[in-house]
Amino acid sequence: MGASVILTLAVLGSAVLFANQGRKPTAAETNATTSVMTKARADTDAIREMARNSTYAYEQVRFLSNKIGPRLSGSPQAAAAVTYVAQQMRALGLDVRLEPVTVRHWVRGREEAELVRYPGQVERTTQRILVTTLGNPVATPDQGITAPVLVIDSFEQLDELPADQAEALREAGVETEMSSDIRTELWRKFAFLAPVAAVCGLARSPIGPVRATPLGRVLLERAIRAVIAVGRASGVLLGQDEVSHIPDFCDSLPETNKPSLLRDLEAGGPTEIDDLSGAFSRTARIVGIDTPIHDTAAIAISLASSR
């Protein structure tokens, strides 16, 4: 197929050259072009049918997912995946060369937790529980954290959280607000966090100078509108008034307020940009909405934080 494609391009290029010179291709040249294009189309159709009837791609994804597992940048799993893919490509007869790449990466520390007080507890004992965390969080203090545990199995159960449990959380010092639609609340919070992080990260500036600059305010409002639009397209009950409420809240913040993403950037550490603008851009593509500000923030800040 490669030779056919190259020959096709050469013939077509000749046809364009002839046209530029004011000369029409001869009948033989036209027939040759048609013959090559027909052969190339047949080769392309054959490759497409092979791909549709083959399980090769599925088997490769299954191996990477089940045998190697999560592949955070800089992790042993990521290195193993690179080696495996290179081996598979060489097995197909391809010439493969690996380039060394240095990336900042997050290292998962020790994860442990235990119940120190619970119903039916035997005296002077604790109950170990399994915990995990998402990538790139801030570590807890060396002495750990002791706090009440509330078990929630679903968003629906969270929506039905009894008022007395909410009050118990308030008494423990946890700011708690009852919501009948937790999904909307989460999107409403995201509509503040992601745009502020994206715009302040791109500008390398606290919120004060951003909102005081006309174009900075326009970027912020457009980034907020994008989140509202994608949320609504995804079935989230967000009103258009959110577009004005969120900038109003931004106006109430101190001028020197910096999102955590900006502080991470300034410290030269990894950021959560992929979990904010990156994840949002992927969701936006699913519902068919363009999000240029978040797309730009995702790539620009990601590259900046990896240097």
Helices and strands as residue ranges (DSSP letters): H 2-20, H 27-53, H 56-63, I 64-68, H 76-91, E 113-115, E 127-129, H 155-159, H 163-171, H 182-203, H 207-212, H 214-233, H 242-251, H 260-267, G 273-275, H 277-287, H 292-305
